[in-house]
Amino acid sequence: MASPTATREAPPGAPAHRSTARVREILGWYSADNPGTKANLARMLNHGILAGTGRMVILPVDQGFEHGPARSFAPNPPAYDPRYHFDLAIEAGCNAYAAPLGFLEAAAAEFAGEIPLILKLNNHDVLHDEKDPLSAVTGSVGEALRLGCAAIGFTIYPGSAMASRMYEQIRALAEEAKRAGLAVVVWSYPRGSGLSKAGETAIDVVAYGSQIAAQLGAHILKVKLPSDQIEQEEARKAYEKYAIPIGTLAERVRHVVQSSFDGRRIVIFSGGAKKENDEEIVNEARAIRDGGGFGSIIGRNSFQRRRPDALKLLRRIMAVYAGETP
């Protein structure tokens, strides 16, 4: 793949300006953080087509490690090349690009300064897909700084028998990252022997996972879209007693955001496995927007499409978050 850096222009609609009132409001939620960390949060919030809106669309490409290369990249073979993803995220006007160490190292120098980067510090493979997963720590805060990243990323699996160990790992890594002026992004994906398969996306479980990530010090929380199932019987009593509205996806998004410090943490939602129907993905973005969510983190639904189709979809999603479409 030839380097496109010599001819690339700024994405259309990506303004260069000081932080808006909305971005300053969001930064004000993180009063315990130093100026460096706030600056890196601002870098992401002020980058790309959604700059200044307080909304975010991030491209994550950890699936090669997490799911395997053929499952991840064979649907769109140019995606085997790490440079493809940098260029896709930049051309689409994303707020940031997230990946494990190897993918970032392969092209960070070539694309230096063109998009905020998030180094994913832990990863899990499916060659031995245990019932109670524990991701390996595969990167460091020092490597994130060396690569010019704005943030670190880390996955936790609430519901796994190994969850306590993951909580301790991210607590230590988050402390180091914040001391160095980096932001912290936590993928909170409930999974493990403590949950049924359907329970992984149950509304009570997703909301609980978002609360846990916020309590662990995350600036940005990444969770899955919740279903209307309730996994825990004790939680069901609370949902019924207090008539918590969860009938629509927008209502469930609103509850997850409420569960994340009453909306005072940035909550973004995963795109999940590839969907063939673009309208389904765009409708999910509308529900996220209407429920007060901050945006989407879309991997397979972008890089598994042909590049022109991916760009079209990502820009439609950004138009929804920007309020340009109903």
C-alpha positions in Angstrom: 0.0 0.0 0.0 1.5 3.3 -1.0 1.7 6.0 1.6 -1.0 8.6 1.2 0.5 11.1 3.5 1.9 13.4 0.8 -1.5 14.2 -0.7 -4.0 13.8 2.2 -6.1 16.8 3.1 -7.9 17.5 6.3 -11.3 15.6 6.5 -14.2 17.8 5.3 -15.9 19.6 8.1 -13.0 19.2 10.6 -12.6 22.7 12.1 -9.4 24.0 13.8 -10.5 26.0 16.8 -10.2 26.4 20.5 -12.2 24.1 22.7 -15.9 24.7 22.6 -18.1 25.3 25.7 -19.2 21.7 25.5 -15.6 20.3 25.4 -14.7 22.6 28.3 -17.7 21.3 30.2 -16.6 17.7 29.7 -13.0 18.5 30.7 -14.4 20.0 33.9 -15.7 16.6 35.0 -12.1 15.4 35.4 -11.0 17.9 38.1 -8.6 15.5 39.7 -6.5 15.2 36.5 -3.4 17.1 35.5 -3.3 19.5 32.5 -1.5 16.9 30.4 -4.3 14.4 30.8 -6.9 17.0 30.1 -5.0 18.2 27.0 -5.0 14.6 25.7 -8.7 14.3 26.3 -9.1 17.6 24.4 -6.9 16.3 21.6 -9.5 13.5 21.0 -12.6 15.7 21.5 -11.3 18.4 19.2 -10.2 16.1 16.4 -12.0 15.0 13.2 -15.4 15.7 11.9 -17.0 15.7 15.3 -14.4 18.1 16.8 -15.9 20.3 19.4 -19.3 18.6 19.6 -18.6 16.4 22.6 -19.3 13.3 20.5 -16.8 10.7 19.4 -16.3 8.1 16.8 -13.2 5.9 17.3 -11.8 3.2 15.0 -10.5 0.2 17.1 -8.5 -2.5 15.4 -7.5 -5.1 18.0 -9.5 -7.9 16.3 -6.4 -9.4 14.6 -5.1 -10.3 18.1 -8.5 -11.0 19.6 -10.2 -13.0 16.9 -7.4 -14.0 14.4 -6.3 -12.5 11.1 -8.5 -14.4 8.7 -11.7 -13.8 10.7 -10.8 -10.1 11.0 -9.3 -9.1 7.7 -10.1 -11.6 4.9 -13.5 -9.9 4.2 -11.4 -6.8 3.1 -7.8 -8.0 2.3 -6.2 -4.5 2.3 -7.0 -4.4 6.0 -4.2 -6.9 6.7 -1.8 -3.9 6.3 -1.6 -1.8 9.5 -1.3 1.4 7.5 -4.7 0.8 6.0 -6.4 1.5 9.4 -4.5 4.6 10.1 -5.4 6.0 6.8 -9.1 4.9 7.1 -9.4 6.6 10.5 -7.8 9.8 9.2 -9.8 9.9 6.0 -13.1 9.2 7.8 -12.5 12.0 10.2 -12.5 9.8 13.4 -11.6 11.3 16.8 -9.0 8.6 17.5 -7.6 5.3 16.4 -7.0 2.4 18.9 -4.9 -0.7 18.4 -2.4 -3.0 20.1 1.3 -2.4 20.2 2.3 -4.1 16.9 -0.2 -2.3 14.7 0.7 1.1 16.2 4.4 0.5 15.9 4.0 -0.5 12.3 2.8 2.9 11.1 2.9 5.4 13.9 6.0 7.2 12.6 4.5 7.4 9.1 1.3 9.0 10.3 2.8 10.9 13.3 0.6 13.7 14.5 -2.3 13.0 12.1 -4.7 11.4 14.5 -4.8 10.8 18.3 -3.8 7.3 19.1 -4.9 4.9 21.9 -2.5 2.0 22.8 -4.5 -1.0 23.8 -2.4 -2.4 26.8 -4.0 -5.8 27.1 -5.3 -8.4 24.7 -6.8 -11.9 24.7 -6.7 -14.6 22.0 -9.2 -17.3 21.2 -6.7 -20.2 20.7 -7.5 -21.1 24.3 -10.8 -19.4 24.9 -11.3 -20.1 28.6 -14.6 -19.7 30.4 -13.2 -17.0 32.7 -11.0 -14.9 30.4 -8.0 -12.9 31.6 -6.3 -10.7 29.0 -2.5 -10.6 28.9 -0.8 -7.2 29.4 0.8 -6.6 26.0 1.9 -2.9 26.2 3.0 -0.3 28.6 2.5 3.4 29.5 6.1 4.0 28.4 5.4 2.5 24.9 2.2 4.7 24.7 4.4 7.8 25.3 7.0 6.6 22.9 4.4 6.3 20.1 2.9 9.7 20.8 -0.4 8.3 22.1 -3.2 10.4 23.7 -4.5 7.5 25.8 -4.1 4.0 26.9 -6.8 1.4 26.5 -7.6 -1.7 28.6 -10.3 -4.4 28.7 -11.9 -5.7 31.8 -14.3 -8.6 32.0 -16.7 -8.1 34.9 -18.3 -11.5 35.6 -15.0 -13.4 35.0 -13.5 -15.3 38.0 -10.3 -13.3 37.1 -12.0 -9.9 37.2 -10.4 -8.8 40.5 -6.9 -9.2 38.9 -7.9 -7.1 35.9 -9.3 -4.4 38.2 -6.0 -4.3 40.1 -4.0 -4.2 36.8 -5.9 -1.3 35.4 -5.8 0.6 38.7 -2.0 0.5 38.6 -1.8 1.3 34.9 -4.3 4.1 35.1 -2.3 5.7 38.0 0.9 5.6 35.9 -0.9 6.8 32.7 -2.5 9.8 34.5 0.8 10.7 36.2 2.3 10.8 32.6 -0.5 12.9 31.3 -2.4 10.2 29.3 -6.1 9.6 29.2 -7.6 6.2 30.1 -10.1 4.3 28.0 -11.6 1.1 29.5 -13.4 -1.5 27.4 -15.9 -3.0 30.0 -17.2 -6.2 28.5 -19.0 -8.4 31.1 -18.2 -12.0 30.4 -17.4 -15.2 32.3 -18.8 -18.1 34.4 -20.8 -15.6 36.5 -23.0 -14.7 33.6 -25.1 -16.4 30.9 -24.3 -15.6 27.3 -27.4 -13.4 27.0 -26.5 -11.8 30.3 -23.4 -10.3 28.8 -25.5 -7.6 27.2 -28.4 -7.5 29.7 -29.2 -3.9 30.7 -28.4 -4.4 34.4 -25.1 -6.0 33.6 -24.0 -3.4 31.0 -24.9 -0.6 33.4 -23.0 -2.3 36.2 -20.0 -2.7 33.9 -20.0 0.9 33.0 -20.2 1.9 36.7 -17.2 -0.4 37.5 -15.2 1.2 34.7 -16.0 4.6 36.0 -15.1 3.6 39.5 -11.7 2.3 38.3 -10.9 5.8 37.0 -11.7 5.6 33.3 -12.1 8.8 31.4 -13.8 7.1 28.5 -15.9 4.0 28.9 -16.6 1.6 26.1 -19.5 -0.8 26.5 -21.8 -2.9 24.4 -25.3 -1.9 23.4 -27.6 -3.3 26.1 -30.7 -5.6 25.5 -33.8 -5.3 27.6 -32.9 -8.5 29.5 -32.3 -8.4 33.2 -29.7 -10.9 34.4 -29.7 -10.5 38.1 -32.8 -11.2 40.2 -31.9 -8.6 42.8 -31.4 -6.1 40.1 -34.8 -7.0 38.6 -36.5 -6.0 41.8 -34.9 -2.5 41.7 -35.8 -2.1 38.0 -39.4 -3.0 38.7 -39.8 -1.2 42.0 -38.5 2.1 40.6 -40.0 1.6 37.1 -36.7 2.3 35.3 -37.5 2.7 31.6 -35.7 0.2 29.5 -38.2 -0.6 26.7 -36.3 1.1 23.9 -32.7 1.2 23.0 -32.5 4.9 23.6 -33.9 4.4 27.1 -31.4 1.7 27.8 -28.5 3.9 26.5 -29.8 6.7 28.8 -29.7 4.4 31.8 -26.2 3.2 31.0 -25.0 6.8 30.7 -26.9 7.6 34.0 -25.0 4.7 35.6 -21.7 6.3 34.6 -21.7 9.1 37.2 -25.0 10.5 35.9 -23.4 11.2 32.5 -20.3 12.8 33.9 -18.1 10.3 32.1 -17.7 9.8 28.4 -19.6 6.6 27.4 -19.2 5.2 23.9 -20.8 2.1 22.5 -19.4 -0.8 20.6 -20.4 -1.6 17.0 -20.1 -5.4 17.5 -19.9 -7.9 14.7 -20.3 -6.9 11.1 -23.8 -6.1 10.0 -24.7 -6.2 6.3 -27.4 -3.6 6.7 -26.0 0.0 7.0 -29.4 1.3 8.2 -29.3 -1.0 11.3 -26.0 0.6 12.3 -27.2 4.1 11.6 -30.3 3.5 13.6 -28.2 2.3 16.5 -26.3 5.6 16.3 -29.5 7.5 16.4 -30.6 5.6 19.6 -27.2 6.3 21.2 -27.5 10.0 20.3 -31.1 10.2 21.6 -30.2 8.4 24.8 -27.4 10.8 25.6 -24.5 8.5 24.6 -21.3 10.2 23.5 -20.7 8.1 20.4 -19.5 4.9 18.9 -16.3 2.8 18.6 -16.7 0.9 15.3 -14.2 -1.7 14.1 -15.5 -4.6 12.1 -18.4 -2.6 10.7 -15.9 -0.3 9.1 -12.7 -2.1 8.2 -14.5 -5.3 7.0 -16.3 -3.2 4.4 -14.7 -2.0 1.2 -13.0 1.4 1.8 -15.5 3.6 -0.1 -18.4 1.8 1.8 -16.7 2.2 5.1 -16.1 5.9 4.6 -19.7 6.4 3.5 -21.0 4.6 6.6 -18.7 6.3 9.1 -19.6 9.7 7.7 -23.3 8.9 7.9 -22.8 7.9 11.6 -20.9 11.2 12.3 -23.7 13.2 10.6 -26.1 11.6 13.1 -24.0 12.6 16.1 -23.4 16.0 14.7 -27.2 16.5 14.5 -27.1 16.9 10.7 -29.7 14.2 10.2 -32.8 13.4 12.3 
